[in-house]
Amino acid sequence: MIFRWLPLLGLFTASVLAQTAPESMRIFLLIGQSNMAGRGAVEPQDKVPHPRIFALNEKLDWVPAVDPLHFDKPKVAGVGPGMGFARAVAEAQPTTVIGLVPAAVGGTSLDEWKVGGKLYIDAVRRAKVALQRGHLAGILWHQGEGDSNAQKAATYSARFAVMIAQLRKDLNAPDVPVIVGETGRFRPTGAAINAALATVPQAVPRCAFVSSEGLTDRGDHLHFNSASQREFGRRYAAAWLKLESAP
């Protein structure tokens, strides 16, 4: 007899999903390496969802967003800038529903994100699924620790510009704002790449650079701690809101 009820059960489940799944979201793609993925310790405040912030999980399902957003390395994934960003945008735009698409992978270089590579293809795939529920409103990028030498830093801006140009094309979003964050100033080898990151907006239209001044690490001289990640996210949001409102 139970088999007779399965079609009705399916209809009921679909109905519930249709009522609860977010519609017409502003979608943000989160890409880069470990500091975008987040390595800060998850605290009770990070587990409290916001009614207008959702995340696309590993299974491509929309769920209420809480940290850790990423799943690149489940044993170490933690607080990144994504939730701080989303909460700040939600506060500034009280009717906006936000969809976060985590796609960052720790320990990766910019060359591993080049067009046609596995990371690039996966990010595009996830973004396209997300765009069924809204439009792309921003690309948040944090990467550079994997390119922290003078040779790679010298070509960083040009290489990044090529990747972003194609990403915008593939996602049919030629003018979508791009926000790029500085690596931690506490890193002894970070000067060259930070200087390169600061020049990225000169090579990429509608792009902003976010300073990491005053932010602190979690004790490893590599990853931002939780409080700094939340603040970093707010800085990303301020930069995005300024770009988004520009003519």
HELIX and SHEET records of a PDB file:
HELIX    1   1 ILE A    2  THR A   20  1                                  19    
HELIX    2   2 SER A   34  ALA A   37  1                                   4    
HELIX    3   3 PRO A   44  LYS A   47  5                                   4    
HELIX    4   4 GLY A   82  ALA A   92  1                                  11    
HELIX    5   5 LEU A  110  TRP A  113  5                                   4    
HELIX    6   6 LYS A  118  ALA A  130  1                                  13    
HELIX    7   7 LEU A  131  ARG A  133  5                                   3    
HELIX    8   8 GLU A  145  ASP A  147  5                                   3    
HELIX    9   9 ALA A  150  ASP A  170  1                                  21    
HELIX   10  10 ALA A  191  ALA A  198  1                                   8    
HELIX   11  11 VAL A  200  ALA A  203  1                                   4    
HELIX   12  12 SER A  226  SER A  245  1                                  20    
SHEET    1   A 7 TRP A  62  PRO A  64  0                                        
SHEET    2   A 7 ILE A  53  LEU A  56 -1                                        
SHEET    3   A 7 ILE A  98  PRO A 102  1                                        
SHEET    4   A 7 MET A  25  GLY A  32  1                                        
SHEET    5   A 7 GLY A 134  HIS A 142  1                                        
SHEET    6   A 7 VAL A 178  GLY A 181  1                                        
SHEET    7   A 7 CYS A 207  VAL A 210  1                                        
END                                                                             
